[in-house]
């Protein structure tokens, strides 16, 4: 997920951190691996992070503190 440099790298790091923050919400679910895969795919799906934001909301995962309103995390 984290690749490139500059803004691309920064966005990848934010996406990674958001997914790691969502892990407690997935813990104990029988399909946690599939849900994690869907979050990863959403993170890689667009440059804006909108798909990841929607996927995180679907999982009931909150955005980390300091997240931008228009960013994925």
N, CA, C and O atoms as a GROMACS GRO file, in nm:
protein
  292
    1UNK      N    1   0.081  -0.119   0.000
    1UNK     CA    2   0.000   0.000   0.000
    1UNK      C    3   0.086   0.125   0.000
    1UNK      O    4   0.052   0.224  -0.065
    2UNK      N    5   0.196   0.121   0.073
    2UNK     CA    6   0.283   0.238   0.080
    2UNK      C    7   0.384   0.226  -0.032
    2UNK      O    8   0.466   0.134  -0.036
    3UNK      N    9   0.376   0.320  -0.124
    3UNK     CA   10   0.464   0.316  -0.240
    3UNK      C   11   0.494   0.458  -0.284
    3UNK      O   12   0.436   0.554  -0.233
    4UNK      N   13   0.584   0.471  -0.377
    4UNK     CA   14   0.614   0.600  -0.436
    4UNK      C   15   0.686   0.694  -0.341
    4UNK      O   16   0.755   0.652  -0.248
    5UNK      N   17   0.666   0.821  -0.366
    5UNK     CA   18   0.730   0.925  -0.286
    5UNK      C   19   0.638   1.046  -0.285
    5UNK      O   20   0.541   1.052  -0.360
    6UNK      N   21   0.669   1.141  -0.202
    6UNK     CA   22   0.589   1.264  -0.193
    6UNK      C   23   0.447   1.236  -0.148
    6UNK      O   24   0.424   1.161  -0.054
    7UNK      N   25   0.352   1.297  -0.217
    7UNK     CA   26   0.211   1.286  -0.181
    7UNK      C   27   0.160   1.143  -0.190
    7UNK      O   28   0.080   1.099  -0.108
    8UNK      N   29   0.208   1.069  -0.291
    8UNK     CA   30   0.166   0.930  -0.307
    8UNK      C   31   0.208   0.846  -0.187
    8UNK      O   32   0.129   0.766  -0.136
    9UNK      N   33   0.330   0.866  -0.143
    9UNK     CA   34   0.381   0.793  -0.028
    9UNK      C   35   0.304   0.832   0.099
    9UNK      O   36   0.266   0.746   0.178
   10UNK      N   37   0.282   0.960   0.116
   10UNK     CA   38   0.210   1.008   0.234
   10UNK      C   39   0.068   0.952   0.238
   10UNK      O   40   0.021   0.912   0.344
   11UNK      N   41   0.001   0.948   0.124
   11UNK     CA   42  -0.135   0.893   0.118
   11UNK      C   43  -0.133   0.745   0.151
   11UNK      O   44  -0.222   0.696   0.221
   12UNK      N   45  -0.034   0.673   0.101
   12UNK     CA   46  -0.022   0.531   0.131
   12UNK      C   47  -0.002   0.505   0.279
   12UNK      O   48  -0.059   0.412   0.335
   13UNK      N   49   0.079   0.588   0.342
   13UNK     CA   50   0.101   0.574   0.487
   13UNK      C   51  -0.028   0.600   0.564
   13UNK      O   52  -0.059   0.530   0.660
   14UNK      N   53  -0.103   0.702   0.523
   14UNK     CA   54  -0.230   0.732   0.590
   14UNK      C   55  -0.329   0.616   0.574
   14UNK      O   56  -0.398   0.579   0.669
   15UNK      N   57  -0.334   0.560   0.454
   15UNK     CA   58  -0.423   0.446   0.430
   15UNK      C   59  -0.383   0.327   0.517
   15UNK      O   60  -0.469   0.262   0.577
   16UNK      N   61  -0.254   0.300   0.524
   16UNK     CA   62  -0.204   0.189   0.605
   16UNK      C   63  -0.241   0.210   0.751
   16UNK      O   64  -0.291   0.118   0.817
   17UNK      N   65  -0.217   0.330   0.802
   17UNK     CA   66  -0.249   0.359   0.942
   17UNK      C   67  -0.398   0.346   0.970
   17UNK      O   68  -0.438   0.299   1.076
   18UNK      N   69  -0.480   0.388   0.874
   18UNK     CA   70  -0.626   0.377   0.892
   18UNK      C   71  -0.669   0.231   0.898
   18UNK      O   72  -0.755   0.195   0.978
   19UNK      N   73  -0.609   0.148   0.815
   19UNK     CA   74  -0.644   0.006   0.815
   19UNK      C   75  -0.596  -0.059   0.944
   19UNK      O   76  -0.667  -0.141   1.003
   20UNK      N   77  -0.477  -0.024   0.989
   20UNK     CA   78  -0.427  -0.079   1.116
   20UNK      C   79  -0.516  -0.037   1.233
   20UNK      O   80  -0.539  -0.115   1.325
   21UNK      N   81  -0.567   0.085   1.229
   21UNK     CA   82  -0.656   0.134   1.334
   21UNK      C   83  -0.790   0.061   1.331
   21UNK      O   84  -0.859   0.054   1.433
   22UNK      N   85  -0.828   0.006   1.215
   22UNK     CA   86  -0.955  -0.065   1.201
   22UNK      C   87  -0.947  -0.209   1.250
   22UNK      O   88  -1.050  -0.274   1.265
   23UNK      N   89  -0.828  -0.260   1.273
   23UNK     CA   90  -0.813  -0.400   1.312
   23UNK      C   91  -0.894  -0.439   1.437
   23UNK      O   92  -0.952  -0.547   1.439
   24UNK      N   93  -0.899  -0.355   1.541
   24UNK     CA   94  -0.979  -0.395   1.657
   24UNK      C   95  -1.127  -0.417   1.622
   24UNK      O   96  -1.192  -0.501   1.684
   25UNK      N   97  -1.179  -0.344   1.526
   25UNK     CA   98  -1.318  -0.362   1.486
   25UNK      C   99  -1.338  -0.495   1.413
   25UNK      O  100  -1.449  -0.549   1.410
   26UNK      N  101  -1.231  -0.548   1.355
   26UNK     CA  102  -1.240  -0.675   1.281
   26UNK      C  103  -1.214  -0.796   1.370
   26UNK      O  104  -1.255  -0.907   1.338
   27UNK      N  105  -1.146  -0.774   1.480
   27UNK     CA  106  -1.106  -0.883   1.568
   27UNK      C  107  -1.228  -0.964   1.614
   27UNK      O  108  -1.329  -0.909   1.657
   28UNK      N  109  -1.214  -1.093   1.603
   28UNK     CA  110  -1.320  -1.182   1.649
   28UNK      C  111  -1.425  -1.215   1.544
   28UNK      O  112  -1.509  -1.302   1.566
   29UNK      N  113  -1.422  -1.147   1.431
   29UNK     CA  114  -1.520  -1.176   1.326
   29UNK      C  115  -1.470  -1.296   1.245
   29UNK      O  116  -1.351  -1.307   1.216
   30UNK      N  117  -1.561  -1.384   1.210
   30UNK     CA  118  -1.521  -1.506   1.140
   30UNK      C  119  -1.466  -1.478   1.001
   30UNK      O  120  -1.390  -1.558   0.948
   31UNK      N  121  -1.503  -1.365   0.943
   31UNK     CA  122  -1.455  -1.330   0.809
   31UNK      C  123  -1.360  -1.210   0.812
   31UNK      O  124  -1.356  -1.131   0.718
   32UNK      N  125  -1.284  -1.199   0.919
   32UNK     CA  126  -1.194  -1.084   0.937
   32UNK      C  127  -1.092  -1.073   0.823
   32UNK      O  128  -1.065  -0.963   0.776
   33UNK      N  129  -1.038  -1.184   0.778
   33UNK     CA  130  -0.938  -1.181   0.670
   33UNK      C  131  -0.999  -1.125   0.541
   33UNK      O  132  -0.935  -1.046   0.472
   34UNK      N  133  -1.119  -1.166   0.510
   34UNK     CA  134  -1.186  -1.116   0.391
   34UNK      C  135  -1.216  -0.967   0.404
   34UNK      O  136  -1.199  -0.892   0.307
   35UNK      N  137  -1.259  -0.925   0.521
   35UNK     CA  138  -1.287  -0.783   0.543
   35UNK      C  139  -1.159  -0.700   0.532
   35UNK      O  140  -1.160  -0.590   0.476
   36UNK      N  141  -1.049  -0.751   0.586
   36UNK     CA  142  -0.922  -0.682   0.576
   36UNK      C  143  -0.877  -0.672   0.430
   36UNK      O  144  -0.825  -0.569   0.387
   37UNK      N  145  -0.898  -0.778   0.355
   37UNK     CA  146  -0.865  -0.777   0.212
   37UNK      C  147  -0.945  -0.669   0.140
   37UNK      O  148  -0.891  -0.598   0.055
   38UNK      N  149  -1.072  -0.657   0.172
   38UNK     CA  150  -1.156  -0.555   0.109
   38UNK      C  151  -1.109  -0.414   0.144
   38UNK      O  152  -1.112  -0.325   0.059
   39UNK      N  153  -1.064  -0.394   0.267
   39UNK     CA  154  -1.010  -0.263   0.305
   39UNK      C  155  -0.883  -0.232   0.225
   39UNK      O  156  -0.865  -0.120   0.177
   40UNK      N  157  -0.796  -0.332   0.212
   40UNK     CA  158  -0.673  -0.312   0.135
   40UNK      C  159  -0.705  -0.279  -0.010
   40UNK      O  160  -0.645  -0.189  -0.068
   41UNK      N  161  -0.798  -0.352  -0.068
   41UNK     CA  162  -0.836  -0.326  -0.207
   41UNK      C  163  -0.896  -0.187  -0.222
   41UNK      O  164  -0.870  -0.118  -0.321
   42UNK      N  165  -0.975  -0.145  -0.126
   42UNK     CA  166  -1.033  -0.011  -0.130
   42UNK      C  167  -0.923   0.095  -0.122
   42UNK      O  168  -0.930   0.198  -0.189
   43UNK      N  169  -0.823   0.070  -0.038
   43UNK     CA  170  -0.712   0.165  -0.024
   43UNK      C  171  -0.636   0.181  -0.154
   43UNK      O  172  -0.588   0.290  -0.185
   44UNK      N  173  -0.625   0.075  -0.230
   44UNK     CA  174  -0.550   0.079  -0.355
   44UNK      C  175  -0.636   0.121  -0.474
   44UNK      O  176  -0.584   0.142  -0.583
   45UNK      N  177  -0.767   0.132  -0.454
   45UNK     CA  178  -0.860   0.153  -0.565
   45UNK      C  179  -0.859   0.294  -0.623
   45UNK      O  180  -0.885   0.312  -0.742
   46UNK      N  181  -0.830   0.394  -0.541
   46UNK     CA  182  -0.831   0.531  -0.593
   46UNK      C  183  -0.730   0.617  -0.519
   46UNK      O  184  -0.686   0.583  -0.409
   47UNK      N  185  -0.696   0.728  -0.580
   47UNK     CA  186  -0.597   0.819  -0.522
   47UNK      C  187  -0.657   0.913  -0.419
   47UNK      O  188  -0.585   0.973  -0.340
   48UNK      N  189  -0.788   0.927  -0.419
   48UNK     CA  190  -0.854   1.022  -0.329
   48UNK      C  191  -0.881   0.962  -0.192
   48UNK      O  192  -0.895   1.036  -0.094
   49UNK      N  193  -0.888   0.832  -0.184
   49UNK     CA  194  -0.917   0.767  -0.057
   49UNK      C  195  -1.065   0.756  -0.024
   49UNK      O  196  -1.101   0.710   0.084
   50UNK      N  197  -1.150   0.796  -0.116
   50UNK     CA  198  -1.294   0.791  -0.090
   50UNK      C  199  -1.344   0.648  -0.071
   50UNK      O  200  -1.428   0.623   0.015
   51UNK      N  201  -1.293   0.556  -0.150
   51UNK     CA  202  -1.337   0.417  -0.138
   51UNK      C  203  -1.295   0.358  -0.004
   51UNK      O  204  -1.371   0.283   0.058
   52UNK      N  205  -1.176   0.390   0.041
   52UNK     CA  206  -1.131   0.342   0.171
   52UNK      C  207  -1.216   0.403   0.281
   52UNK      O  208  -1.255   0.334   0.375
   53UNK      N  209  -1.246   0.530   0.272
   53UNK     CA  210  -1.329   0.595   0.374
   53UNK      C  211  -1.466   0.528   0.383
   53UNK      O  212  -1.516   0.505   0.493
   54UNK      N  213  -1.525   0.496   0.268
   54UNK     CA  214  -1.655   0.427   0.268
   54UNK      C  215  -1.642   0.286   0.327
   54UNK      O  216  -1.727   0.242   0.404
   55UNK      N  217  -1.535   0.216   0.290
   55UNK     CA  218  -1.515   0.080   0.340
   55UNK      C  219  -1.494   0.081   0.492
   55UNK      O  220  -1.546  -0.005   0.562
   56UNK      N  221  -1.419   0.178   0.541
   56UNK     CA  222  -1.399   0.189   0.685
   56UNK      C  223  -1.530   0.219   0.757
   56UNK      O  224  -1.558   0.165   0.863
   57UNK      N  225  -1.610   0.306   0.698
   57UNK     CA  226  -1.741   0.338   0.757
   57UNK      C  227  -1.830   0.214   0.759
   57UNK      O  228  -1.902   0.191   0.856
   58UNK      N  229  -1.825   0.134   0.653
   58UNK     CA  230  -1.904   0.011   0.648
   58UNK      C  231  -1.863  -0.086   0.758
   58UNK      O  232  -1.946  -0.161   0.810
   59UNK      N  233  -1.736  -0.084   0.794
   59UNK     CA  234  -1.685  -0.172   0.899
   59UNK      C  235  -1.710  -0.115   1.038
   59UNK      O  236  -1.688  -0.183   1.139
   60UNK      N  237  -1.755   0.008   1.044
   60UNK     CA  238  -1.777   0.071   1.173
   60UNK      C  239  -1.648   0.119   1.236
   60UNK      O  240  -1.642   0.146   1.356
   61UNK      N  241  -1.545   0.130   1.154
   61UNK     CA  242  -1.415   0.176   1.204
   61UNK      C  243  -1.411   0.328   1.196
   61UNK      O  244  -1.448   0.387   1.094
   62UNK      N  245  -1.367   0.389   1.301
   62UNK     CA  246  -1.356   0.535   1.305
   62UNK      C  247  -1.227   0.579   1.242
   62UNK      O  248  -1.128   0.505   1.238
   63UNK      N  249  -1.228   0.701   1.191
   63UNK     CA  250  -1.105   0.760   1.140
   63UNK      C  251  -1.015   0.795   1.257
   63UNK      O  252  -1.063   0.834   1.363
   64UNK      N  253  -0.886   0.781   1.237
   64UNK     CA  254  -0.795   0.819   1.346
   64UNK      C  255  -0.800   0.969   1.372
   64UNK      O  256  -0.838   1.047   1.284
   65UNK      N  257  -0.763   1.009   1.492
   65UNK     CA  258  -0.758   1.151   1.526
   65UNK      C  259  -0.664   1.223   1.431
   65UNK      O  260  -0.559   1.170   1.396
   66UNK      N  261  -0.701   1.342   1.390
   66UNK     CA  262  -0.617   1.420   1.300
   66UNK      C  263  -0.642   1.391   1.153
   66UNK      O  264  -0.574   1.447   1.067
   67UNK      N  265  -0.739   1.305   1.123
   67UNK     CA  266  -0.767   1.273   0.983
   67UNK      C  267  -0.833   1.393   0.916
   67UNK      O  268  -0.908   1.468   0.978
   68UNK      N  269  -0.804   1.407   0.790
   68UNK     CA  270  -0.861   1.516   0.712
   68UNK      C  271  -1.002   1.479   0.670
   68UNK      O  272  -1.032   1.363   0.644
   69UNK      N  273  -1.087   1.578   0.663
   69UNK     CA  274  -1.226   1.555   0.626
   69UNK      C  275  -1.238   1.503   0.484
   69UNK      O  276  -1.328   1.424   0.454
   70UNK      N  277  -1.149   1.545   0.395
   70UNK     CA  278  -1.161   1.504   0.255
   70UNK      C  279  -1.066   1.393   0.220
   70UNK      O  280  -1.055   1.357   0.102
   71UNK      N  281  -0.997   1.336   0.317
   71UNK     CA  282  -0.904   1.226   0.292
   71UNK      C  283  -0.961   1.096   0.339
   71UNK      O  284  -1.066   1.094   0.404
   72UNK      N  285  -0.895   0.986   0.308
   72UNK     CA  286  -0.948   0.855   0.342
   72UNK      C  287  -0.931   0.818   0.488
   72UNK      O  288  -0.997   0.728   0.538
   73UNK      N  289  -0.844   0.888   0.556
   73UNK     CA  290  -0.817   0.849   0.694
   73UNK      C  291  -0.830   0.968   0.785
   73UNK      O  292  -0.810   0.955   0.906
   0.00000   0.00000   0.00000
